[in-house]
Amino acid sequence: MARRPALIAPSILACDFARLADETARAKHAGADWLHVDVMDGHFVPNLTIGLPVVECLRSVTTLPLDTHLMISDAERYAERFVAAGSDRISVHVEACPHLHRTLQVIRDAGAKAGVALNPITPALLIESALPYLDHVLVMTVNPGFGGQKFIPSALETVRTIRRWVIQRGLDIDIEVDGGINADTIGAAREAGANVFVAGSAVFGANDVKHAINTLRDRIVHADSEQQECS
């Protein structure tokens, strides 16, 4: 199976919320493919971030796909409302969804792409049976709840396992990584099999957002070249 095109999804968690529309436009102008939206409830994860009104505001100021990551309890209760607010993709945590299949179906029936997220220590086996119902898998490479954390390399074993399953079964699934993604870590994530890269501080924390995104893409190209030479 050919390697899927690499996509950069800057996380608005790292942007200046007082200038949200400007930051969003800056990301689009710099070449971002998606915008990643981290929704935290202070219950499933120890932090509170944004909710439905911010997603609605984002939808009104950008045409970029909104990749909404629900780090919340009772995701099934809110998923459809986040789609209605403008989310193009919704990720829910397997650890927080006792009725995962039903939640994924709710998302798809509402018209969005459905994905499942896993914490770094969560075994990939927990989502194997759900793969036919997924459009993407989001592997956390930090413990969820806060931005700016250090990348956890061991989480890439989960990426490798999922990529192997996707190839073996001929599935059309994006593999996304989120947490500590920067110019030093993105190559390893690409080598493991990821094709969507969530970067917060590495993008919005840079003085030149376009240069930051281009640097990430250069690291991906380098990783792909190295793999081709070794194969």
Secondary structure, DSSP 8 states (H G I E B T S, - for coil): ------EEEEBGGGS-GGGHHHHHHHHHHTT-S-EEEEEEBSSSSS-B---HHHHHHHHHH--S-EEEEEESSSHHHHHHHHHHHT-SEEEEEGGG-TTHHHHHHHHHHTTSEEEEEE-TTS-GGGGGGGGGG-SEEEEESS-TT-SS----GGGHHHHHHHHHHHHHHT---EEEEESS-STTTHHHHHHHT--EEEESHHHHTSS-HHHHHHHHHHHHHHHHHHHHHH-
